[in-house]
Amino acid sequence: MTDDLTMEPQPHPAVASALPYLDAGTLRRLVPMSRAVDVLEEALRGGLDPEDTPLRTAADLPGGQLLLMPAAAGRYAGVKAVTVAPGNPGRGLPRIQGTYLLFDGGTLTPLAALDGVALTSLRTPAVSALAVRHLAEPDARELLVFGTGPQAYGHAEALAAVRPVRGVTVAGRDPGRAEALAAHCRSALGLRARALPLTGDGPELRAAVSRADLIACCTTARLPLFSGALPRDGATVVAVGSHEPDARELDDDLVARSTVVVEARSSALAEAGDVIVPIGHGTITTGHLAGNLAELIAGRLTPGSGPRVFKSTGMAWEDLVVAAAAYEAWDVGSG
């Protein structure tokens, strides 16, 4: 009789076969923006608690940084591995790269790999759109976008999907990139759009901030982008550019004036400079945070008379929910 300890381990059939890889185009086909917003809301209404999600871990490497974002919920588990290599643009390579691995929640068998950057570019604006759906004035029509990268493109699309946006102003440091996004908004989204240079505190930019119903901050800025006195009462400001405690896109004044909603208090108080810095200055306390995203969509908070702010740092549960939706759509289509 053969000793079981000497037998060659047999691979599980699901592992033995090639692991499906969902690239950027496949991901967007399987989960359009509107679907991503809906599945995120469904997960929260189904009882997912964002406060229970592990925070991202970071490891400094010779070439930059490695970020890991694990999560488990329902029938799935997953982890996103993202690298940040500051020297890559000079080599003609992306600064940020990544892969997402989706697992069966019970057996932890690998199910699929996904383009991690494309997943982030989809889920981040979808989370913002979900917040705007429940936080912004119903007739919000004028959108101001700070930034010209993938998140700026995604936020223009996502916010226009949940509010009757008619006009978009793009504020960017690179005039060519800003005009390219404005042209995209005109051609692909059918919106009136213009580009403004993000240089200093000019009167045209100040007027755009004061006039906007929705403001999306999608930049790598480490200091506030505009005076917090400028947004009008009732305007909604979304800030997604940073997950570092000493970097922020919003100033103390705006945060203090506003009803502030975060994805989760745990992540905001660990990673969101937009709230951590004002707390450190004594401008606000932790009690100033009106609620998290789950509480917002459950109707458990009411905006005050000032502006509304949604601060996002990006959380692993969001990646998991959208990745699982993509896998299920792919599995049905390939079955």
C-alpha positions in Angstrom: 0.0 0.0 0.0 1.4 3.4 -0.9 2.0 5.8 1.9 -0.2 8.8 1.4 2.6 11.1 2.6 4.7 10.1 -0.4 2.0 10.7 -3.0 2.2 13.7 -5.3 -0.5 16.2 -4.3 -3.2 16.5 -6.9 -4.2 20.0 -8.0 -7.7 21.1 -7.6 -9.4 21.2 -11.0 -10.1 25.0 -10.6 -6.4 25.6 -9.9 -5.2 23.3 -12.6 -7.0 25.2 -15.4 -5.7 28.5 -16.5 -6.8 31.4 -14.2 -9.0 33.8 -16.2 -7.6 37.3 -16.5 -10.1 40.2 -16.9 -8.3 43.0 -18.6 -9.4 46.7 -18.6 -11.7 46.4 -21.6 -13.3 43.2 -20.4 -13.8 44.7 -16.9 -15.6 47.8 -18.3 -17.7 45.7 -20.6 -18.8 43.3 -17.8 -19.4 46.1 -15.2 -20.4 49.4 -16.8 -20.1 52.5 -14.4 -23.8 52.5 -13.6 -23.6 48.8 -12.6 -20.6 49.4 -10.4 -22.5 52.1 -8.5 -25.5 49.7 -8.1 -23.5 46.7 -6.8 -21.7 48.9 -4.3 -25.0 50.1 -2.9 -26.4 46.6 -2.9 -23.5 45.4 -0.8 -23.9 48.1 1.8 -27.7 47.6 1.9 -27.0 43.9 2.3 -25.2 44.5 5.5 -21.5 45.0 4.5 -19.9 47.1 7.2 -17.1 49.3 5.8 -15.7 49.8 9.3 -14.7 46.1 9.4 -12.5 46.2 6.3 -8.8 45.8 6.9 -6.7 48.9 6.2 -4.2 48.8 3.3 -0.6 47.9 4.2 2.4 49.5 2.6 5.9 48.3 2.1 8.7 50.5 1.0 10.8 49.0 -1.8 14.0 50.1 -3.6 11.9 51.1 -6.6 9.0 52.7 -4.8 6.1 51.2 -2.7 4.0 48.1 -2.6 0.4 48.4 -1.4 -1.8 45.4 -0.4 -5.5 45.7 0.1 -7.2 42.4 1.3 -11.0 41.9 2.0 -13.5 39.2 2.5 -17.3 39.4 2.2 -20.1 37.0 1.4 -18.9 34.3 -1.0 -15.7 35.9 -2.0 -12.3 37.1 -0.8 -9.6 39.0 -2.6 -6.5 41.1 -2.5 -5.2 44.0 -4.7 -1.5 44.4 -5.0 -0.5 47.8 -6.3 3.0 49.2 -7.0 3.9 52.9 -7.0 7.2 53.5 -8.8 7.9 57.3 -9.0 10.7 56.8 -11.5 8.6 54.9 -14.0 7.3 57.8 -16.1 10.9 58.7 -17.0 11.2 55.1 -18.3 8.0 55.3 -20.3 6.2 53.1 -17.8 3.1 53.7 -15.7 3.7 55.2 -12.2 1.0 52.9 -10.8 0.5 49.2 -11.7 -1.4 46.4 -10.1 -3.3 43.2 -10.1 -6.3 41.9 -8.3 -6.7 38.3 -7.2 -10.3 37.0 -6.5 -10.8 33.9 -4.4 -13.7 31.7 -3.4 -14.6 32.9 0.1 -15.0 29.4 1.6 -12.2 27.4 0.0 -9.9 30.3 -0.9 -9.4 28.8 -4.3 -8.2 31.4 -6.8 -11.0 32.3 -9.2 -9.7 35.1 -11.4 -7.1 37.8 -11.8 -8.1 41.3 -12.9 -6.3 44.5 -14.1 -5.8 46.2 -10.7 -5.4 49.7 -12.1 -8.5 49.4 -14.3 -10.4 48.1 -11.2 -9.3 51.2 -9.2 -10.2 53.5 -12.1 -13.8 52.0 -12.1 -14.6 51.6 -8.4 -13.3 54.9 -7.1 -15.6 57.1 -9.2 -18.4 54.6 -8.7 -18.0 55.0 -4.9 -18.0 58.8 -5.4 -21.1 58.6 -7.5 -22.9 56.5 -4.9 -22.1 59.2 -2.3 -23.3 61.9 -4.6 -26.5 60.0 -5.3 -27.4 60.3 -1.7 -25.6 63.5 -0.7 -25.9 66.1 -3.5 -28.8 68.3 -4.4 -31.1 66.6 -6.9 -30.8 69.3 -9.5 -26.9 69.6 -9.5 -26.0 70.6 -13.0 -22.6 72.3 -12.9 -19.5 70.1 -12.4 -16.0 71.3 -11.7 -13.2 68.6 -12.0 -9.7 69.2 -10.6 -7.2 66.9 -12.4 -6.7 65.4 -15.8 -5.8 61.7 -15.1 -7.9 58.5 -15.2 -9.8 59.5 -12.1 -10.8 62.8 -13.5 -12.2 61.1 -16.6 -14.0 58.5 -14.5 -15.5 61.1 -12.2 -16.9 63.1 -15.0 -18.6 60.0 -16.3 -19.8 58.7 -13.0 -21.2 62.0 -11.5 -23.0 62.8 -14.8 -24.7 59.4 -14.5 -26.3 60.2 -11.1 -27.0 63.9 -11.4 -28.4 66.0 -14.4 -25.0 67.5 -15.2 -25.0 69.9 -18.1 -21.7 71.7 -17.9 -18.2 70.6 -16.9 -15.2 72.8 -16.1 -11.8 71.0 -16.1 -9.1 72.6 -14.0 -5.6 71.2 -14.7 -2.0 72.2 -14.6 -1.3 70.9 -18.1 -3.5 73.0 -20.6 -3.3 70.3 -23.3 -4.5 67.5 -20.9 -7.2 69.7 -19.5 -8.5 70.5 -23.0 -8.4 66.8 -23.9 -10.7 65.9 -21.0 -13.0 68.8 -21.8 -13.1 67.5 -25.4 -13.9 64.0 -24.1 -16.8 65.4 -22.0 -18.2 67.1 -25.1 -17.8 64.2 -27.5 -18.3 61.1 -25.3 -20.7 62.5 -22.6 -22.5 65.1 -24.6 -21.8 67.9 -22.1 -20.9 71.5 -22.4 -17.3 71.6 -21.3 -14.3 74.0 -21.0 -10.8 73.9 -19.7 -9.2 76.3 -17.1 -5.5 76.5 -16.2 -4.9 75.4 -12.6 -2.3 78.2 -11.8 -2.6 80.2 -8.7 -5.9 81.6 -7.5 -7.2 83.5 -10.6 -10.6 85.1 -10.7 -11.9 82.7 -13.4 -11.0 79.7 -11.3 -12.5 81.3 -8.1 -15.7 81.9 -10.0 -15.8 78.3 -11.2 -15.5 77.0 -7.7 -18.2 79.4 -6.4 -20.6 78.5 -9.2 -20.2 74.7 -9.1 -22.9 72.4 -7.8 -20.4 69.4 -7.8 -16.7 69.6 -7.3 -14.5 66.5 -7.9 -10.9 66.7 -6.6 -8.9 64.0 -8.4 -5.3 65.2 -8.1 -2.0 64.3 -6.5 -1.9 67.7 -4.7 -0.5 67.7 -1.2 -1.9 71.2 -0.3 -5.5 72.6 -0.7 -6.6 73.3 -4.2 -8.8 76.3 -3.4 -10.1 78.5 -0.6 -12.7 76.7 1.5 -14.8 79.9 1.6 -15.6 79.7 -2.1 -17.9 76.7 -2.5 -21.5 77.7 -2.0 -23.8 76.3 0.7 -25.4 73.1 -0.7 -22.6 72.3 -3.1 -21.1 68.8 -2.9 -17.3 68.3 -2.9 -15.7 64.9 -3.5 -12.0 64.5 -2.6 -10.3 61.3 -3.8 -6.7 62.3 -4.6 -4.9 61.1 -1.5 -4.7 58.3 1.1 -1.9 59.9 3.1 -2.4 61.5 6.5 -0.3 64.6 5.6 -1.7 65.3 2.1 -5.0 67.0 1.3 -6.9 68.7 -1.4 -9.3 70.6 1.0 -8.5 73.2 3.5 -9.6 73.5 7.2 -12.3 76.2 6.4 -14.2 74.0 3.9 -14.1 70.9 6.2 -15.3 72.9 9.2 -18.2 74.5 7.1 -19.3 71.2 5.7 -21.3 68.1 6.5 -18.4 65.5 6.1 -19.1 62.0 5.1 -16.3 59.4 4.8 -16.2 55.8 3.5 -15.4 54.6 7.0 -14.3 56.4 10.1 -11.5 53.9 10.7 -9.9 54.5 7.3 -10.5 58.3 7.3 -8.9 58.8 10.7 -5.9 56.7 9.7 -5.3 57.9 6.1 -7.3 61.0 5.1 -5.2 64.1 5.5 -8.3 66.1 4.5 -9.7 65.4 7.9 -6.6 64.4 9.9 -4.9 67.8 9.3 -7.9 69.9 10.5 -8.2 67.6 13.6 -4.5 68.2 14.3 -5.0 71.9 14.0 -7.9 71.8 16.4 -10.3 73.1 13.7 -12.6 70.1 14.1 -12.9 67.0 16.3 -13.6 63.4 15.3 -17.2 64.1 16.2 -17.4 66.5 13.2 -17.6 63.4 10.8 -21.3 63.1 10.1 -21.2 59.5 9.1 -19.9 56.8 6.9 -21.1 55.7 3.4 -23.3 52.9 4.8 -25.0 55.3 7.2 -25.5 57.8 4.3 -27.3 55.4 2.0 -29.4 54.1 4.9 -30.7 57.7 5.4 -29.3 58.0 8.9 -27.8 61.4 8.4 -29.1 64.7 7.1 -26.8 67.3 5.5 -26.5 70.7 7.2 -27.0 74.1 5.7 -23.4 74.4 4.4 -21.5 72.5 1.7 -21.3 68.7 1.7 -18.0 66.8 1.5 -17.3 63.2 0.7 -13.8 62.1 1.4 -12.6 58.9 -0.1 -9.3 57.1 0.5 -10.2 53.9 -1.4 -11.0 50.7 0.5 -10.5 47.0 -0.2 -14.2 46.1 0.2 -15.0 48.3 -2.9 -12.5 46.4 -5.0 -13.9 43.1 -3.8 -17.5 44.0 -4.6 -16.8 45.2 -8.1 -14.3 42.4 -8.9 -16.9 39.8 -7.8 -19.6 41.4 -10.0 -17.2 41.2 -12.9 -16.3 37.6 -12.3 -20.0 36.6 -12.0 -20.8 38.4 -15.2 -17.8 36.7 -16.9 -18.8 33.3 -15.5 -22.3 33.5 -16.8 -21.0 34.6 -20.2 -18.5 31.8 -20.5 -20.7 29.0 -19.0 
